[in-house]
């Protein structure tokens, strides 16, 4: 049986106090390590002008910061004008799998995502 359920059952049966149950639950929280999240491995950038794909960049995240230099100046201007800080978005501590940028203006589109 799950330790948390056992603690709650002991509390409901009056075998321990609420304070004791709280201490036991906190103790469980401090000793239980969360399951590791899948770390993203790839940065993918897609840029289209007038509906046609102009830039398609796939690179390992380990090289992502260097890869930003490959973006056309217009794309960086468009990204920055939207208040998006790519350096902050690529911070490994904050990065999650999925789309991190999706900009569409007219027939132009910029997408940045991690997998």
C-alpha positions as CSV (number, residue, x, y, z in Angstrom):
1,X,0.0,0.0,0.0
2,X,1.2,3.5,-0.7
3,X,2.9,5.1,2.3
4,X,0.8,8.3,2.0
5,X,-2.4,6.3,2.1
6,X,-1.1,4.4,5.2
7,X,-0.4,7.6,6.9
8,X,-3.8,9.0,6.1
9,X,-5.5,5.8,7.3
10,X,-3.6,5.9,10.6
11,X,-4.7,9.5,11.0
12,X,-8.4,8.7,10.2
13,X,-8.2,5.7,12.7
14,X,-6.9,8.1,15.4
15,X,-3.6,6.2,15.7
16,X,-1.6,9.4,15.0
17,X,-2.3,13.1,15.3
18,X,-2.7,15.5,12.5
19,X,0.7,17.0,13.4
20,X,2.4,13.6,13.3
21,X,0.7,12.8,9.9
22,X,2.0,16.1,8.6
23,X,5.5,15.4,9.8
24,X,5.4,11.9,8.2
25,X,4.1,13.3,4.9
26,X,6.8,15.9,4.9
27,X,9.4,13.3,5.6
28,X,8.2,11.3,2.6
29,X,8.4,14.3,0.4
30,X,12.0,15.0,1.3
31,X,13.1,11.4,0.7
32,X,11.1,10.8,-2.5
33,X,12.9,12.0,-5.6
34,X,10.8,13.0,-8.5
35,X,11.0,10.9,-11.7
36,X,13.5,12.4,-14.1
37,X,11.9,14.4,-16.9
38,X,12.9,13.6,-20.5
39,X,15.4,16.3,-21.4
40,X,15.0,17.9,-24.7
41,X,17.8,17.1,-27.2
42,X,17.0,19.1,-30.3
43,X,16.3,22.7,-31.2
44,X,14.3,23.0,-34.4
45,X,13.7,26.4,-36.1
46,X,11.4,26.9,-39.1
47,X,11.1,30.2,-40.9
48,X,8.7,30.8,-43.8
49,X,8.3,33.9,-46.0
50,X,5.2,34.3,-48.1
51,X,4.2,30.7,-47.2
52,X,7.5,29.2,-48.4
53,X,9.9,27.6,-46.1
54,X,13.1,29.6,-46.2
55,X,15.0,28.4,-43.2
56,X,15.0,24.9,-41.6
57,X,17.5,24.4,-38.8
58,X,17.8,21.2,-36.7
59,X,20.6,21.2,-34.2
60,X,21.5,19.5,-30.9
61,X,20.7,21.7,-27.9
62,X,24.3,21.5,-26.9
63,X,25.0,23.6,-30.0
64,X,21.9,25.7,-29.9
65,X,23.5,28.9,-28.7
66,X,26.0,28.8,-31.6
67,X,23.1,27.9,-34.0
68,X,21.4,31.2,-33.2
69,X,24.0,32.9,-35.3
70,X,22.6,31.1,-38.3
71,X,19.3,32.8,-38.0
72,X,18.7,35.6,-40.6
73,X,18.9,39.1,-39.2
74,X,15.3,39.7,-40.2
75,X,14.2,36.7,-38.1
76,X,16.1,37.9,-35.1
77,X,14.6,41.4,-35.4
78,X,11.1,39.9,-35.7
79,X,11.7,37.6,-32.6
80,X,13.2,40.4,-30.6
81,X,10.3,42.8,-31.5
82,X,7.9,40.4,-29.9
83,X,9.8,40.6,-26.6
84,X,11.3,37.1,-26.9
85,X,14.7,36.5,-25.3
86,X,16.1,33.3,-27.0
87,X,18.9,33.1,-24.5
88,X,16.5,32.9,-21.6
89,X,14.3,30.4,-23.6
90,X,17.3,28.2,-24.1
91,X,18.3,28.1,-20.4
92,X,18.5,24.4,-19.8
93,X,17.0,24.8,-16.3
94,X,13.8,26.3,-17.8
95,X,13.6,24.5,-21.1
96,X,10.7,22.1,-21.7
97,X,9.8,19.9,-24.7
98,X,7.4,21.6,-27.1
99,X,7.0,24.8,-29.1
100,X,8.6,27.8,-27.5
101,X,8.0,30.4,-30.3
102,X,5.2,30.6,-32.8
103,X,5.0,33.9,-34.7
104,X,2.8,34.6,-37.7
105,X,2.5,37.9,-39.6
106,X,1.0,38.0,-43.0
107,X,2.6,35.1,-44.9
108,X,5.7,35.1,-42.7
109,X,6.1,32.5,-39.9
110,X,8.7,31.7,-37.3
111,X,8.6,28.6,-35.2
112,X,11.1,27.4,-32.6
113,X,10.6,24.2,-30.7
114,X,12.5,21.6,-28.8
115,X,12.2,17.8,-28.9
